Amino acid sequence: MSVHWSVFDGFRRPVKQRSWSGVTAWTSGIEARLGTKRDALARLRRLRDDTLTDLGGDPSARDWTSFRPLRRDREEDWSDWLAQLIEDSTTGGFALALLGKIEHRSTHVDYIPEVVHREDSHEGYRADVVVEWRDASYTHIEVKVGDPGLAKTLGTAKKMEMRFGSHRDRRSDVVLLLPEQHWAWNAACSEQPEMHDRVAVVTWIDVARALRSVLDQKAEESVQWRVWAHAYCGAVEQDLLKLRAGPRAEAWSRSLTLKGLEMAAKLFASKGEN
């Protein structure tokens, strides 16, 4: 029996019904879980607002993105402020919170600065920050806010050892990165394995957490230091870490994206937590 293709004349593929109900249910479930975290974060924010009431509340309560004393498009300004806060600290608490774990040092007295050098040059290399501590050690810090020139960090470290380390028992080299620069740093280290072994990494998340840990302790530093640290912390979080600001804790926590929520949770975590 022969079959002619004409039997398919007029055939139309059935229209498939599409529904977003599955996606809606999934997003609702995710948001329900995040809602608990948002509430917990809002509570922590309110506590920080109370603790830092003399400074106007938590650094996230004010929009610092138009803070003109810090020229946020210049890497040197971020570096200068960091160096100034280390230099002006009378307790060493900020540097201890930022560097103590990676340098395996645990007391404030280890981080009382003797001299803080900025933009120090030696044989064609220039270091962003070199801190000579009172215990005759030093820390060399390279400050990055997106600069792709990471490979030169090892050369700078070696030149700073020639400049500062000939009579030192201890020295440390540190690179400060944006969180998203980790991949670029790892790529640079794959070309120079010695750099991976020699240079420790901290991120601007670590800077913000270290600042917050000292700001919470009113008696530790002067009001002047806390005022500048408060402003710098807010600028770091909002400009470099892209965390939103907001005067009201509940509205602020609800406005955060998933990425922002994760970031804020790290910043508000207690000391010793990851």
Helices and strands as residue ranges (DSSP letters): G 5-8, H 21-51, G 53-55, G 59-61, H 75-88, H 93-103, G 108-111, E 113-122, E 125-133, E 138-143, H 152-164, E 171-177, G 179-181, H 182-191, H 193-198, E 199-203, H 204-215, H 223-235, I 236-240, H 249-255, H 258-268
